Amino acid sequence: MQQSLSVVLERNTILRGEFATEPYEVAWAREARWFIRALDMSGNQPCLEARTQISPDGLHWCDLEPDSLRLERPGLVSRPAREFSGWLRLNGIVTGANGSTDGVSAKVLIYLVLKS
């Protein structure tokens, strides 16, 4: 019997500069899908970028893939993850014009959906 689980890792969280979600143990799952919903983005040309990271122990991290999720205005983006290890998290940054992190922010919901 297949199992599924939806987890809200960030709820109405305001992100500024670099960020990482709380690690989530996913060893039982075969596939995962991230959803990032930007409710509001403020500052000069805000941009949120995030990558899926994996870990064998929940302490030491590396990127699962080179591509990142990207939002430049409020909305929803999604990305699947497969062939991951025991732990997942998102690691990213909110920047503005010329890559500056000053004065820019994103209010987000971040979901992780898992299936066995």
C-alpha positions in Angstrom: 0.0 0.0 0.0 1.4 3.4 -1.0 1.5 6.1 1.6 1.7 9.9 1.2 2.3 12.8 3.5 2.1 16.6 3.0 4.1 18.8 5.3 4.1 22.5 5.7 7.7 23.5 6.6 7.2 27.3 6.5 3.9 29.1 7.0 3.6 32.8 6.4 7.4 33.1 7.0 9.2 36.2 5.9 12.5 35.3 4.3 15.4 37.8 4.0 18.8 37.0 2.6 20.0 33.4 2.9 17.7 30.7 4.3 17.3 27.0 4.8 14.1 25.1 5.8 14.1 22.7 8.7 15.5 19.3 7.7 12.9 16.6 7.2 13.6 12.9 7.4 12.3 11.2 4.2 14.1 7.8 4.1 10.7 5.9 3.7 9.7 8.0 0.6 10.4 7.2 -3.0 9.5 10.6 -4.4 9.0 14.1 -3.2 7.7 17.4 -4.5 8.4 20.9 -3.2 5.9 23.7 -3.5 6.9 27.3 -2.8 4.1 29.8 -2.7 5.2 33.5 -2.4 2.4 35.4 -0.9 4.2 38.8 -1.1 7.6 40.0 -2.3 8.9 43.4 -1.4 11.9 45.6 -2.2 13.7 46.5 -5.4 13.4 43.6 -7.9 13.0 40.8 -5.4 14.0 37.3 -6.4 13.7 34.1 -4.4 15.9 31.2 -5.5 16.1 27.8 -3.7 17.7 24.4 -4.3 16.8 21.0 -3.0 19.5 19.7 -0.7 20.1 16.1 0.6 21.9 14.7 3.6 22.7 11.3 5.0 22.5 12.5 8.6 20.5 15.7 8.7 23.7 17.7 9.5 25.9 17.8 6.4 24.3 19.0 3.1 24.9 19.0 -0.6 22.7 20.1 -3.6 20.6 17.4 -5.2 20.6 19.1 -8.6 22.2 22.3 -10.0 18.9 23.9 -11.0 17.0 26.1 -8.6 13.4 27.1 -8.1 12.9 30.8 -8.9 10.2 33.3 -8.1 10.3 37.0 -9.0 6.7 37.8 -8.1 4.0 36.3 -5.9 2.9 33.0 -7.1 3.5 29.2 -6.9 6.4 27.1 -8.2 7.0 23.3 -7.8 9.8 20.9 -8.4 10.0 17.1 -8.0 12.8 15.3 -6.2 13.9 11.7 -6.8 16.8 9.4 -5.8 17.4 11.4 -2.6 18.9 10.2 0.7 17.5 10.1 4.2 16.9 13.9 4.7 15.7 16.8 2.5 15.6 20.6 2.9 15.5 23.7 0.7 18.4 26.1 0.8 18.1 29.5 -0.9 18.5 33.2 -0.9 16.2 36.3 -1.4 18.0 39.0 -3.4 17.1 42.2 -5.1 18.6 44.5 -7.8 22.3 43.7 -8.5 22.2 40.6 -6.2 21.8 42.7 -3.0 20.0 41.3 0.0 19.3 44.7 1.6 15.7 45.7 1.8 14.2 42.7 0.0 12.0 40.0 1.4 9.5 37.3 0.5 6.6 36.0 2.6 6.2 32.3 1.8 4.5 29.0 2.4 6.8 26.0 1.7 5.3 22.5 1.4 6.9 19.1 1.0 4.7 16.3 -0.4 6.1 12.7 -0.1 5.0 9.4 -1.5 6.2 5.9 -0.8 
